[in-house]
Amino acid sequence: MDAFSIELFLLCFLCSITFNCVMCSLEIHCNEKDMNTLLHFKQGLIDPSGVLSSWFPKLDCCEWTGVKCDDITARVTELYLPCYTNRPQLVPYGDKDDKSHCLSGAFSLTLLELEFLNYLNLSNNDFKFFKYSSIGSRRCDDFSTDNLPYLFGNTTKLRYLDLSYNYDLLVNDLHWISPLTSLQYLNLGGIYIHKDIDWLQSVTMLPSLEELHLVGCQLENIYPFLEYANFTSLQVLNLAHNHFVSEFPTWLFNLSSGISLIDLSQNQIHSQLPKTLPCFRSLKSLVLSRNYLKGTIPDWLGQLEQLQELDLSYNFLSGSISTSLGNLSSLTILILESNEFNGSLPDDLGKLFNLETLRVATNSLTGIVSERNLLSLKNLKELSLSSPGLNFDFDSEWVPPFQLKHIRLGYVRNKFPAWVFKQSSLKYLTIGDSTTSFEPLDKFWKFATQLEFISLERNTINGDMSNVVLNSKVVWLVGNNLGGGVPRITSEVVVLHLRNNSLSGSISTILCQIMTNKSNLVHLNMAYNNLSGELTDCWKNWESLVLINLGHNNLKGKIPNSMGSLSNLRCLSLGNNMLSGEVPLSLKECHNLWIFDVGHNNLSGVLPSWFGQNIKGLKLGSNQFSGTIPRQICQLYSLMVMDFSSNRLSGSIPDCLHNITTMVANYASTRRVGFILNFPGFSITVVTSIQILIKGNELSYVDLMNVIDLSNNNLYGNVPSDVYMLTGLQSLNLSHNHLIGTISEEIVNLKSLESIDLSRNNFSGQIPSSMSNLHYLEVLNFSFNNFMGKIPSGTQLGFTELSYIGNPGLCGPPLTDICPKDEELHRTNPAEEEEEEDDKFEIYSWFYMGLGIGFAVGFWGVLVSAIFFNRRCNRAYIH
């Protein structure tokens, strides 16, 4: 408080007691220095929605939006300007929050010159970079230690700082935080500070810090020579979603006075771990999930007496679960799922009387789990137990002392736990990989009507679904051998996923039913069943649908015109059925389609040309389409998969494919296509897949690649020169056509190419030597053409003779035919020539014998494909 403010306060106080002085009614306006600091901050901002429209000098800055001043001194004490983004129920996969209305531009550290500022929240905006340009001084963007000591010398009152989820904000270091010695809350979650190798050193300069949130900051390590840290006040530590690759981070807990740091590069500890942890005795929440931590849980964690939350999920921790965790009597949340723990579930966890969440699924635990493990957990609300080695042995008459809201059980054998039916508050049920009997099924399905989310996957239920009515918002019943007819649903159902069961009969049972309320169904997946009959014409009742997957059934007839009424449709998969007729023109009203898969049917007519700009995958192969490839295909700028193979197409390849933007990217990329469904309290990520023939195998791919497959048609002419401009193309299959001409040296531009098949055409000329620079190429087939000359060195690496056979003019390895120049040189050694002729005879004898057994098997056997699976997933995925 400055001298004037104190003087005025005392004067008003005396007046109010004695004279009711008029001066007491005088208003105290915003401090001029504070106002100028705020205006200086505003200058570097982009404010598209006018959030700061009230920030102008003629209005008292204490009345500005987001600004709060002290009632007596009128000095600025708080600045609250977070950006709120309302996430809709359905969000395309990979899309970020819409921040077009948020503050953007430069975040000026000038704000830290506000001497009495104690609260600063600018979270979830769209700031791009930091800058510092002090009023009355030159600009300074270097926040190194040498430049910082006196920049914010008077800013010691700031206690709360939240800049989280400014995703594009790049922080090269955190030295600018060090002077904020009064800071109690710091949240920089979602900000990229990977380059700041000494981030911990900066943070440990904050002796009053109580909460530290650095979630998803791409942190990898700490400054290796830091020897002192003062975390005596820390209560919350959240370092989830980073890139820590080390043993359990004892290096962090070892940071107390006089204790040296662990050398992470060698994983060697320079001092003994303390028996007690005085610097962390006040810690209440520890979250280190979704990193790459390994090793065991140290016993000293059990000494964090005030700990209420411990989340170590989605790491690589191993060994047994430490019994010392039973000493954490204040613990309410314990999450250890998705690690590599083994051994039995410790009996000591039964001492955690305050526990509300226990999640230990997806580990390698063994032993018996019974009511004895859960008997004392009276406050339990969420339970997750799933390991192949666990045996559930609950008394059928046991009445639990708790009422759960979430249950996840896996590998349940023998009888279904009867106590589950007594959970009247249950809303979320997940059971997977179980061989238990769900009998009586009528009781189970009646119980399921109270659930908001039900997921049964890879179980052996073997039940008839004909008379079942499903009522949950999310119904995910995958691979359970469910039989009978299709179940009915209520208007509450948003996701209906019945993939890979044994359902039979017509789909009209569900789609033509009369519903009292408007349908909310967004996701319908009944692929890989035994459904038959025609596609119903009742689609107008289901306008909310975004995804339809009825592939791999026995459906027949035409695609109904009423499907064109599904204006929200993003993914339509009807492949591997017996559908016939033409693709209805009414589907052009589905402007938002991402995936259109009708492959492996008997559809006819010309290829549709009405697809919208959002289309990413077109699978029309293995049908009876005729005519030419429409040039409108070149206007599909987002297209990644173009599969028109095995039809009756004729004409030439369009010479405009370079207009497809995704295929001319400077680098190849894969993309998942799907959406996120947001519900109160949980979300579901739905990722679509599409079958693609790549590297000799037709497999379902979740990550779309840039693929062109025009094989097995009647195409003729030359390959257009613009094909060699598709720098992002990863697979090209033009085999079994009537194409002619030579292969241009420009093929070297296809640097992302992994697979190319030009077999069974009429190509001629030499194989370009530039192909030796296609470093990602794994599969090549130029067989049965008219290529001639020597096979360039390098291209034969990883390929066999079968990649080049049927080209009489080709010579050189891996073929046995020696090129003329090489043969002339070889004749200088007649003995070697005679020996090589014998080898050649043996090779051809073997080769022709192989053709007699079966050429197709021998050829495709050498085409290798690789599928990479993510070890973990953030949410439940529906393919």
Steps between C-alpha positions, in 0.01 A plus 500: 500500500654834394514812724203669334277196542587467868442868558162491326390190686579654839327822405181317397506288811517807727234679300259210522525503879473870564384718217355262240743675269408550136844381399397147596274490198791576267570213260850356477591440137731239350868565551640670189809281490286185513276631225797572272640153566170340398474715188856405412403133533197554276710646218652163407172311501258387234148526643256361238192498726560835670558362848716803578271756340450667838875553538541868412643786708179697553348215701632413844717191446351342813179469296669338202401146404696243696670755728452510875646767729546535872197671657715746693812564293350444153816315398452214256504170689338248262481443127253230397473448123481127422341404168202269514456251217179302493568152370199365308383144548675392181852618417697372197796292612818706517322834497610750759262724687377792296697796633419747227333723761785482754778744572801439279832651404786579734477441872685793653671438832445868562205384709745387764582867566162537672636534852189383687384232256438174689274308258556452125290259288532513122447129441364339183573798278705492182820687580788426264813621676639690797646846481621756750505868422500704818340842504772755449768245414620310199342174398654185644404153378788321670385362836826337593626518855738783416220727381236422763621603847338843500237483225219427745663605821180628663279213383506284808125489576384274215361183657294345217618461138307297240605511135397142424369374168646777290603215271703705252695685766867409481712538813874463459567530872334583828755739649241777499308308768785503751436854634139413584593377846147535644349269239278228648323367190667446161328337201675487162324185378496448124778752434801375308805548725699204375812705430518625857743241633524675838129545559524341845766739614273795422203344676694412814578868549140543613501423876125565548382279213204280598374379161708422188324391181721425198273259313585424137800735478720246314752503783774238479756571767625740768810711536752235612706712740224642717586430865237691696126527489253642747165323462394508861160654413413287198158331521416417137748374237365409156755403233273275290527462122872572470796306366683393812700188419666382821456304815228621734597867551686481825706781352208729569436386854869510576500879469528603861765710664843341497401202281660471160314421181491171314697478178224403257737434212648202680207427734736513795407646838774718652360472851276274702128567489383667822292292736261791528402765251476830690469698180184313393324422826219742404440343155132415443489419129763330283419436132772354274274313256564452129877518503764231441595429858642159581624311802313438823299715740738606779392418852558856616185608316315357799644781713304771320250501782273772361478358147141484375555427129762276337483445123781303336294353216616438143869452570732199497528448873556141607553279803244455772275778624674634809331406825613836637209660311280358774644763731345782300194526721383826337502356149173536307624434145744222404554444127766249393339360183681426173841416640690173538442426868499136606430304816182510699284793599642604841276440797633828639287692250205392713623745765419796274163571659460833319564357153243602239681396180703180457622431146760227449381346170722405205794366697640151556358445847434150626324335792149505638278805542206458733280706729786490751693749284210746484323449830633816669472735202166648600548822300592332172335652191717368216661155464716374213645146515622321189800268465521156337647346816236625743231264623176648631356302788211696651234350724172503307321631812746780575351848536769765440530790747529742206292622207713528187448733208770350274596132466758355264567126522705280269580130465207398719467122507235268630199688636420866453554689834151517649584806710507711183120471478477668841665820374194718454710813438705342221518706179809368318569129452788349302565124482751351258682179410280295729374145476251538780135419460276806496201288595226575558523723194156655543605622846826637362338696214235638735776613737683659205214744437619713794842548339614800299798310358531126444801338335517123458788397278645159415279305738306179444144604567332288229163662556199563277452877462166490321293612799759724666439874529814712540475836678857617577649807332798289393445133414827333405454126455790374290608143437268328748343241266160659554240330284142517394338804349602863533402653838276802531619832641345803665552861399762532776758297307769710333761233420393150393802281429419133438797408284633147461215296645262242351189712456273395216184608326396839367615839625146631459429373852697790641474761226128480428383487860266774616662722764308737723785751508742624238801275454839612633695220332832626364702183456366174352746214451375148434786383278622140498167333579263278302241765414300436186221648294495841340607836634183643648351819363431640849811721519304825519429423865873505584622840386733524801725223365863591442650154448348189341698180469310196371794341321577127489142375513267338245296805404366520148291725279552866420626783713173682589444861397395589855864480608541837330301655786790433740653844467720451808658180368881493509579130450306249292641148483297241312786292361516121471130440447295408191359841414414570138378778275636852473610730779198731548545863405317596819820432696646823363298670774742343750743790456704417810609147407855406604495130418297328227565126489288280273780269387446129432137518387328471160433869443494623142467814292754779476718616786326765713641849449297696755720460808562806716827663596519319835536150356817325617444138408331359188485122477304396191712201403383149414169598342368526143548874441566598140581810300792734562648650813323838540724806507298630796711262710783750466297759691492286815784686669486296824494156337749249641367162386391454136410135440327434167661160447343189349224667300436548127641848468650610169663807355810673628612611842395865556790744459390721792576285805757754619206718610430259787676700769555220752696300244745776414610567857873540555494206738277200538261492790230275634176622640233350719147572397229502762347713768478552873161477667477704817259399773462638852781335693662302218585498131529236227748511215372329185764426239400357162702248304516420131630190324792580272708272279858600575815293465307198383252477787154650543476608861291739707693819564406746772766747389421596142788512254525672162402217265405475131379158385371481142601139443303235311318727259523578129693826522731589212741770392799651677534577867435876523805705590319656796499163676871560560405817687316308776781536752282379787386181326581185700350222289440484124338198331436519124539128433290290261412775253612589147726793581792582274801728484807538713552577865634851541812579698267741685378203701775598743263776616280236666727496805226367729425198283495170691333274246473508120341238273509552122481132408300355209507809278688597184761734644828517313840665516748489783426502870605848620826501693354773724284235668802403709429820698153390610614409849157406641419256222428154642295328228559522126342298218592579138438146374349413161567819309747590224772665706851460369856566601681454824312522827649803680714417798326564830144438387538125536572532873224318685346371175527165328504378144120476513479880498644512146412173325313513170716782359713324236722802449597546867831379637716524806441409865274373639426338162732223389539649152835673478508829310712501180774727634522304822504175300791624294696576813397168648640304207849592610461215750355193316512282812273740690266518200460123492434490875245779473314322218456200728361727774273667249359163391430408861324831565273472197422137573383605846314805368296312236418232750365778722281627216357153462399491865331838489629835381264715702606353829865531418472859380290652772699316761788740449293812540545606858267727688550663835234619739591715792274510803503764772584343835247708684198710430372800678133414473285210395528454123232361275623374164 
